[in-house]
Amino acid sequence: MRVALGMLWLLALGWPPQARGFCPSQCSCSLHIMGDGSKARTVVCNDPDMTLPPASIPPDTSRLRLERTAIRRIPAEAFRPLGRLEQLWLPYNALSELNALMLRGLRRLRELRLPGNRLAAFPWAALRDAPQLRLLDLQANRLPAVPPEAARFLENLTFLDLSSNQLMRLPQLLIVSWAHLKTGIFPPSHHPRLVLGLQDNPWACDCQLYDLVHLLDGWAPNLAFIETELRCASPRSLAGVAFSQLELRKCQGPEFHPGVASIRSPLGGTALLRCGATGVPGPEMSWRRANGRPLNGTVHEEVSSDGTSWTLLGLPAVSHLDSGDYICQAKNFLGASETVISLIVTEPQTSTEHSGSPGALWARTGGGGEAAAYNNKLVVRHVPQIPKPSVLATGPSVPSSKEELTLQHFQMDALGELSDRRAGPSEAQVVRSVKVVGDTYHSVSLVWKAPKAKNTTAFNVLYAVFGQHSMRRVIVQPGKTRVTITGLLPKTKYVACVCMQGLVPRKEQCVIFSTNEVVDAENTQQLINVVVISVAVVIALPLTLLVCCGALQRRCRKCFNRDSTEATVTYINLERLGHSEDGLEELSRHSVSEADRLLSARSSVDFQAFGVKGGRRINEYFC
């Protein structure tokens, strides 16, 4: 009966016979008049037991809605007979798979809505079969990413909703195409506009999100966002932070720090190869040999405070088989860079223990394997064949706040005689307790003890960037045990040694330091001093004020009670024991002398006002 009434209704409306079809039993059909006067059919199917799209949809359907069903997949060319379909809505189903040919034949399709499904992937290439598509709604699915090739299939869209998915990043090509809408210049007849929905995704806020963050910054007439307050989900330190509060760095490929290209190491020693690189994100560092042989060492990696990634390759007990080129590689997602460091293994120089000759290595008497490894690590690039330094002219020292230093470049493995004599144990141990005190990021001060040094003993200070081949020398005048080295690089590790002029430094006469650590320690000590002084002032100031107020109060009370005190003065008679004319001792009164008068607290006028009683003067003194 319903089908018959539907047919009569179509005939009454003048529907062409070839367009007349039957509505599926699980769906409802309706006709409506378009804005241009044309007739359109809408088919709505919401049967919860439906597992596949119905096959008998009228071919004249322009709007199809399959919602809240059990449909899990869309087969290939499932909608091919619907050549007049303009709106395809598939919301809140159980869709988890879409065929790449699902849109075949839908040349007039303008809207495709798929919110609230279980899609973990979307066939972006299928959009080629819908050249008129302007709206794509993929909200509330499970999409983990958008591939870069999807950008060329989304150029004609005016509405794209990717909110509430699992997106952590977006491809650079897609962001660039959107940025063109914000900054591009278009003819007056062409006004492209795009509405984007990107909210409620677990965005990973790193350098790859730099362009998207700047895309949201500011307003553009051709680009609008459903929600502009996007937030980070990772890393943990930025979780919940809004994009508008981020300060991200733009991604950069790896770039190597300049370093040595060749290293010499004695046979049997420990070689240390070091390279560093910068990049955003920080590059992954790795080592390999140019000849393909396996590495015979250990790798240690660290990241400095300025973001530089360092890798150190330690080669213990090197042999001639370890000679050759070593390739250090730095790699991040933008690319890879490589640098080559050559290792040259040389024959060891003959030396005896307790020797201070130029060929002697830094070895400690009775030192074990650990000490030997430490020494080799220090001198692997610094074989101590040092040319004899020039002697500075001696003269009266001029007091100054900063001593002028004579710096000379030299190579530690340069040929030349350091000294014509051998150093005894007492001479080699003249310098001890070498310490570093920082001044600034570009200078440090070395202090040491030399109790056995003579007034004519001069010292050499040798220093270099830790791991470099060349060193510098500072000649210290006799009698001085402190020197300041300037011109250092900030946040750099150095090695410095102090020894008598003409001798080879020993291990205990060297110190390794980093300029940033020294300055930070000094700043910390200054901060401690300021805090201690502030606490002392806070504690001592109230006590000082209390004492001063008490003293002032007593002073005022004394001045106030002065008159009443003088009125109650007690006078006593001072009697002296004397001898009478008959030789008996008796008490006698003597006249007041000038000295006695000076003892009185009264004035001379008051004193003279006292009369004479019984022919004798009354001697009274004010106590």
Summary of the structure (lengths in Angstrom):
residues: 623
radius of gyration: 48.6
end to end distance: 141.2
largest distance: 177.0
contacts: 1729
relative contact order: 0.05
helix: 22%
strand: 29%
